[in-house]
Amino acid sequence: MSFSCLGLSDDDVNLHYTSQCAFPVEVLDAIVGSLLFEKHAFSSIASFSLASYRLRQIALRRFFTRLFARSSTHWRHCCQISGISSWVRILESSSKTLTVHPNPLYQFRNLQSVIINFSSDGLATHQSRCKMLLTSLPSSLTHLSLTSLPQLTSALLILISSKFLALLVLELTCAERLDEDCCWLCYEESSSCTMHSPMPDVYSTLDDLVVAFAAALLPLQKLAHLSLGIFLSDLDVFYDHILHRDAVQSKTPEEISPPFGPEACPLCVAEHAAHVRTRELFASAALASALRSLKTISWSTFFAQEQPGDDVLARSTTAWVRRHGGKVQVRRAPWSTPLDG
């Protein structure tokens, strides 16, 4: 077909069509991102992905930036998608799901953040699964979160710090394994399946714990945010609470139903809260002195209060670090925030 009657040569027409089709990839990528912003579901971009091969690749790449492997079958099927190992930046799953089919982990070389739940593991299995999974992950990770661990040991910290030298954020938690959804018997039994309070059975004193953890984490010279989900109160605090629960149950607020932790026990709060909160600040300052890049340190705690660094519902407390005049200072609020009083 000739376009000479319109005063256009064939070259002009071809150039016109080419310029129309050359849509910037960045713009298309931004469109997909906006579609996924409010709801990260493939239904949000399904129509977009069917328009062409190019748009489908953009849609898949953006959608699989974050992958939540909800079951071993889902994980296996996702690993069969061509190109997915180079797309995923954030991987979230359970240890049980990933260890059924662990080999593909070696292919996910662009991962930046990994979140693994160990709630299905016990004291006898979690160490081998940790080693299998962590050795399969890329050493370039900047964020690692291992939740619901049966225990947190210096051996695990050494395994992590010997490989993931680029870590900026490290989160390791145990305390959420305590089961308060049933009865006192289940509550006590769940405590026997996790080392939520490692003193004095694992570490005799707070100094022993801090020295062991600091030495294990020393290679992580870029680590800025550290969260250790263990209680710094002695294990006896928990078991004493179990023993005197009947005596204080009538004194707890009506909205708190049993079982409940030491934080809801007037006797435990009066006897232990002040001492434990001092421990938490001391341990934070000691770790910050050893790890020069740390900006915040979080712990699990039974005795959170209404302070900026405390989360009562999550049973956690966070200390912010300030380095000034060769000294390390910590407090439960950002140093840029003025405190009342």
CORTACOR-V904480 format. One record per run of one state. SS is the DSSP state (H for helix, E for strand, - for the rest). FROM is the first residue (numbers start at 1). TO is the last residue. If there is no record, write none. Layout:
[[SS & FROM & TO] [SS & FROM & TO]]
//
This chain:
[[- & 1 & 3] [H & 4 & 6] [- & 7 & 9] [H & 10 & 21] [- & 22 & 24] [H & 25 & 38] [- & 39 & 41] [H & 42 & 44] [- & 45 & 45] [H & 46 & 49] [- & 50 & 52] [H & 53 & 63] [- & 64 & 65] [E & 66 & 68] [- & 69 & 71] [H & 72 & 78] [- & 79 & 83] [H & 84 & 87] [- & 88 & 89] [E & 90 & 94] [H & 95 & 100] [- & 101 & 102] [H & 103 & 107] [- & 108 & 112] [E & 113 & 117] [- & 118 & 125] [H & 126 & 134] [- & 135 & 142] [E & 143 & 147] [- & 148 & 153] [H & 154 & 161] [- & 162 & 168] [E & 169 & 173] [- & 174 & 174] [H & 175 & 177] [- & 178 & 183] [H & 184 & 191] [- & 192 & 205] [H & 206 & 217] [- & 218 & 224] [E & 225 & 231] [- & 232 & 234] [H & 235 & 243] [- & 244 & 244] [H & 245 & 249] [- & 250 & 261] [H & 262 & 264] [- & 265 & 265] [H & 266 & 290] [- & 291 & 295] [E & 296 & 300] [- & 301 & 309] [E & 310 & 311] [- & 312 & 315] [E & 316 & 324] [- & 325 & 326] [E & 327 & 331] [- & 332 & 341]]
//
